[in-house]
């Protein structure tokens, strides 16, 4: 512990000066008296628990000092560097930090990393990469030159009708009344209701994948906007989930013939377009239907080059980069 000297404690100072030896003087304890104003050396303490700007904190064993004392700093041991900060944001999701399986690394060798493939070759390679124990889903990912988070006129939300379906099944709920109530049950909807179903949804009920409403019930369904809007479940005429033809809408969405898609806040569209056990021709027709739908529903506020990149992949496989120009101008053979 460091000592503090005052002019009245000359006896203690004289004793310390006469009995102190060179080897006894440590950087953490040093006190002596001379003709010049006395001073003491105190350790420099590394404070890592406080504010970031107050990294260095002085240890103060002499809280009461007068004008005849001067303070100097000394460090006996070298301060250790603080541990590195954990990665945050996008740096924590870099591919170099991921641990891939042997299966993934093997099928990754089937394609070249930076090569852009044509549609036909890419779909053939997609089927070749499917090596999981279950039937994987074929997915498409498009990066568009839009910013829906910043500009409201660059938002993209629409539906696409697949000529060969997608092989996916969805649980459909219908909000309607009158004669359409029985039509919805006959068409195969799992959940059918009116105002009672609206109250259940308001109470937290979410046991459905798609919500369809008749036009006469939208006045009451709109009140669920805050609950269903962020989940993409709120019915809308543009998405085809507000329609007077309830049976047809149930058939399309339930069997995966029609799928709703939207661009996320970074301007990327993620959408499935089939199963890997489909034939190459069926996958090609479904994929081209997605491309035509996104091109037809181009937001009014989109400027410059609309398509930035396009990739396809399986559920558990690496992505395959496509040639965007060839993709937009590709026409399937006449026999397909």
Buried (B, 14 or more C-beta within 10 A) or exposed (E): EBBBBBEEBEEBBEEBEEEBEEEEEEBBBBBBBEEEEBBBBBBBEEEEEEEEEEEEEEBEEBEEBEEEBEEEEEEEEEEEEEEEEEEEEEEEEEEEEEEEEEEBEEBBEEBEEEEBBEBBBBBBBBBEBBBBEEEBBBBBBBBBEBBBEEEEEBBBBBBBEBEBBBBBEBEBBBBBEEEBBEBBBEBEBBBBBBEEBBEBBEEEBEEBBBBBBBEEBBEBBEEBEEBBEEEBBBBBEEBBBBBEBBBEBBBBBBBBBBBBBBBEEEBBBEBBBBBBEBEEBBBBBBBBBBBEBBEEBBBEBBEEEBBBBBBBBBBBBBBBBBBBEBBBEBEEEEEE
